[in-house]
Amino acid sequence: MILKTDCIHFPGDRPCFANKQFGITCDKCDYYKPIDKKILIIKFDAIGDVLRTTCILSSLKRQFQESHITWLTKSNASDIFIGNQYVDEVLATENSNSLPRLLSQNFDLLLHPDASPISASYAKIIPAKEKRGFTLDDKGKVVPINDEAIEWLEMGAFDQFKKNNRKAYQEIIHNLLKLEYRKDEIIVNLTDAEKKFRDNFYQINSLNRFRIIVGINTGGSRRWKYKKWRIDGFKELIKKLETFPDVGIMIFGGETEAELMSELKSSSDKIIDTGNKNSLREFFALIDIADIIITGDTLALHIATALKKKVICLFGPTSSSEIEDYGRVIKIIPEMDCLVCYKQDCDFVPNCMEMITTDMIMKKLLPLIIS
């Protein structure tokens, strides 16, 4: 048999790219690359968390250069991996074919960095020679597989541990998965079609008339409502930015923010509205237009970080320490003892996000605009 089924490029049920594009068969192929290690990453839940976990891929590929990487996630996060050169296969939990496919293999390495009983159940039953991170015990409780995972598990269990932490999520995740950390970046690669979408938006809105473009993300987590800043704060900030004629103002948000974005747009004729029904990948492309992004601790933060934008991030109930700044993320943190509470409801008046003033943002923003 001339077919080399151990090649990383062999899809199993159709021709590989080398045969499809060039008519090459395995016995005459220079693209042949046998798989050295089969690696499975299990990570789903919040899209932003899935995105920022892509930072582990560079370290994995340094250590296992000829590896084949499969990522198990939910369908809402699958598009994150479009154009990602490190991930060979993306499987969604909602697809009924995914679990049988995973159970039929014996992975060399399984990585599961989440202390979630749902995803940990996959880590328990999928065969692998080595597992790192978290699994379930026989009573259905989440337990660490290796000692390095204990810190993250206890941080999720004890509020005071979470509050006292000074390590970035990226460092923690690398440590618990026993990977070398070199401040590897979150990965987003725009496709040619997405770059065209971005450039068309830029041209249609004549954005070349601005020297610099500031993007304001109005959205926040549905789970953590205090990740969102106040509407009067957005209006005040926009009014201050209007005094700079060479600064463009883009606003971002999803369908949840439709009313807020409409109100902001009606308050200023200088606003460029990016819309609230963009796909995930269109959202990526639109954020790439801005030079500076102002956002809460949410998906837009991780997208902007991956696209290497300058970011001003407003922190409320979540941990600012867990955000790797890469030398580009400026953190605005109100002075309150109760921060890193992760509360979904709060009776403090004013609350943490209400404590953040427009002047606090402008103090950080002005040097970026002027430079």
N, C-alpha and C positions, 0 to 999 in steps of 0.2 A: 504493500500500500504506500503510495507517495504522499498521501494526506498526513500532515503532522498535526494531530489533534491537541498536542501539548503547547501549541503556539498561543501566545497572549492575544493575537489578532483573530483567532479562529472563533466565529460566533456559534458554530454548531449547526444551524439550520439554513444557512445562506452563504454565498461567497463572501470572503473577506475583502477589504478595500483593495488589496494588491491584485487580486484576481478580477475584481469588478472594474477597476480603473485601468489596469495594465495587462490583464489577461495572463498573469503569472501563475504558475502552479507551484506547489510546495517544493518540488525537487529542484526548482531553478530560482528560488526566492531569496533575495538578500534581506528581506524584512523579517525573516523567521526569528522569533524571540521566545524561547521556551520559558514557561512560568517557573520561577524559583520558589516563590512563596505565595500562597493564597491567603489574603487578609480580608477579614470582615469587620466593618465598623458599624455599630448599631447606635444610631443617634436620631431621635425625632423629638416631637413636641414643638416648642416655639421656633418659628422660622429663623428668627435672629440668632437663637442659640445654635441651631444647626449650621447657619452660615459662619458664625465665629469659630466653630469647631473645625472648620476646614483648615485652620492654621496648623493642625497636626500632620497634614499630608506631606509637607516639605520634609519634615523630620523622618517620617516613615520611608519616604523615597530615598533619603540619604542612607538610611540603614538597610533597606531592602530594595535595591535598585531594580531588580528584575521581578518585582512582585506584581500580582494582579489584585487590585483593590475593589471590593464590592461594598457599597454603602446601603444599608437598610434604613429607610426613613418613611415619612408619610408623604402622600401624593402632593400635598400643598407645598412641600419643600423640594420636590424632585427637580424643578427647574433651576435651582441654585447651581446644579452641577453641569449645566450646559456650558461647553467650552472649557471644562476643567480637565486638564491633561493628565491629572494623577488618578482620577477615578474611572475605572474601566466599566463598571456596571452599577446602575442605581436601581434598587428594588423598593417598591412601595408596600407597606403593610396591608393596604386595602386591596391589593391585587391577590386573588386567591391562589395564583401560581407561585407567589414569592416564597411562602413557607415550605412547600414541598421541595422546591429547588434548593433552598438552604439546608434542609434536613438531609438531602441526598448527598451532600458534600462533607468532606472533613477538612476544615480550614486549618492552616498552619498557625494562624494567630487571629483571635477574636478580641476586639476592643469595644468595651461598653462603658463610657464614662459617666452615665447617668444613674443617680440613686432613685430610679423610678421603678416601682414594682411591675408596671406594664412592660416597659422595654427590657427589664431584667429577666422577665420570663422567656424572652427570645434568647437572651444570653445563656440561660440555663439549659435549654433544650437543643440548641444548634451545636453540632459536633465541632470541636476544634482541639488541636494538640496543645495549645496554650491559650489561656484566657486571662485578660487583664481588666480591671475596673470592678464592676458590680454584677452580682447574680442573685438568685433567690435560694434560700435554704429550703429544707423539706417542709417547713411550716408556712412558706410563702412570704417570708420576710426578706427585705433587701439586706445583703451582707457583702462586705468587701472581699474580692478574690485575692488581692495582694495587699500587703501592709501599706503601700503608698496610697491606696485608696481610702484609708481610714480617715485622713484629715478632711476630705471633701464630704464624706458621709456625716461626720460629726459636726461639720460646719452647717449642714442642712438641718441637723437635729437640735442644735443649741444656738439660740439667738446671740448669746454673748461671744461665741466662737466666730460667728459670721461677722459680727460688729468689729471684733478685734483683728480680723484678717487684713493683711496689707499686701497680699499677693494678687496679681492679675489672674483672671480666669485662664488665660492661655498658659501661664506658668503652672497653675494648679493642674490643669488637664494633662499637660505633658508629663508632669511628675507622677500623677496617679496611673498613667498608662506606661510609665517607665520609658519615656522618650526624651531625647536630648532637646532642650529648648534654647533656641537662638533668636528669640523674638520673631519667629516666623510669622508671616503676614496671613491675614484672612484672604481667601482667594475668590475673586470675581473677574472673569474674562468676558468682555462683551464680544458678541459675534459681529460679523460684517453687517448683517441686517439691523442689528441693534445700534450700531454706530451710525448707520444711515438714518434710522429713526431719530436718533439724538441730533444729528446734523440738520435734518429737515426741520425739527422743532426750533432749533437755533436760528435757521434762516427765515422761517415763516414769521417768527417773532422779532426779527431784526436785532438779535441780541449782540451783534457786533458793535452796536452803538454804545455799549457799556465797557468800561475798562475792567471792571470786576463784577462778578455776580454772586450775590448772597442768597443762599437757599434756606428757607425757613420751613422746617417740618412741623406741622401742626398735630400730627398723629401721636398716639401713645398706645400702650398696651391695654387691651380690653380687660386683662386680669388686674393690672395695677393702674387704676385711674389717676393716681397722683404722679404718674410719670409725665402727664400733660401739664404744660404751663397754662396760665390764665389768659383769657381772651383779651382783656384790657391790656395785658402786658404785650401781647402780639401787636396790638394797635399802636401802642406807644413806641415800640421798637420800629415799626414800619414808618411812623411819622418822623422819627429821628433819621432813618436811612434816606428818606425822601429829600433831605437837605444836601445829599451828595448826588449831583446830577449824573455823574459817571458810574454810579453803582446801580446795578439791576437787582430787582427783588423777585425771586421766585418763591411760590408757596407750594408745599407738598402735603398730601394727605390722602386718606382712603375714603371709602363710602361713608364711614362713620363720621368723618369730618366734613361732609358735604355742606352742611348748614354753616359751620364755622368758617370754611373757606369762602363761601358766598358772602358772608358778612364782612370778612377781611377785604375781599376784592371790592366790595361796594364802598369801603372806607378810603380807598386809594386808587387813583387811575394809573399808578406806576407799577402795580403788581402784575406779574406774569403768572397766571394760574396754570398749573400743570395738569389739572383735572384730577378726578378722584376715582376713576374706573380703569386705571392703567393695570396691565398685567404686572406680575412680579418683575419680569425681565425689562419691561418698559420703564418701570420705576427705577431700576438700576440705571438704565440709559439716561433718564432725565436727571437723576442726581449727578451723573457724570458731567453735566453742563456747568454746574455751579463750581465756583472756586472755593467758597466757604459754606459750610452747612451748620445751621443752628438747630439743635434737636434735643429731645430728651433721651433717656437711656432706653432706646427701642431699636427696631429693625433698621431704621434709617441711619442710626449711628454706626452700625456694623457694615452697612453698605458703603457709606461714605469713607469709613476707615479702610475698607478693602480697596476702594478706588483712589486711595491716597489723597483725599481731600483734607483741607484744614477744617477742623471741627471744633465748635463750641458746644459742649454738652451740659445740660442742666440736670442736676441730680436732686432727687427727693428721697423716696423711701428705699431705693436700692443702693447697692454698694458701689461707690466710686472707685474704690481700691481694685475691684475686680476688672475694671476697664483698662486694658493695655493702651497706653497713649501713643506709642510708636513715635513720640516726639512731635505729633501732629494734633493730638486731641487736647484741648484746653477744657478743664473741668471747673464748673461753677457749682459750689457747694454752700448752701445756707448754713449759718451758725446755729445749729440746734442739737441738743444732746440726744434726741430720739432718732436721729438718722439711722439708716440701715434697719428699719423696723419691718419692712416688707408687709406693712398692713394694707389691706384692701379698703378699709374704712378708717377715718381719722376724725377725732373730735377737737383737735387743736385748732385754735383760731388766733393768728393765721397759721395755716399748715405750711409744710416745708416748701412747696412750689410757690405759694403765695409770698414767701419770704424773699424770693429771687426778684430783684428789681431790674428795670430796663437799664439803669445806670451801671449795674454790675456787668451786664452783658456788653454794653457799649465800651466799657473800660477795657475789655478783652478784645473786642471787635475792631476798635479804631486802629490799633497798631497793624492789624492784618490788612485793613482797607488802605491805609496810608503807605505801607511798605511796597 
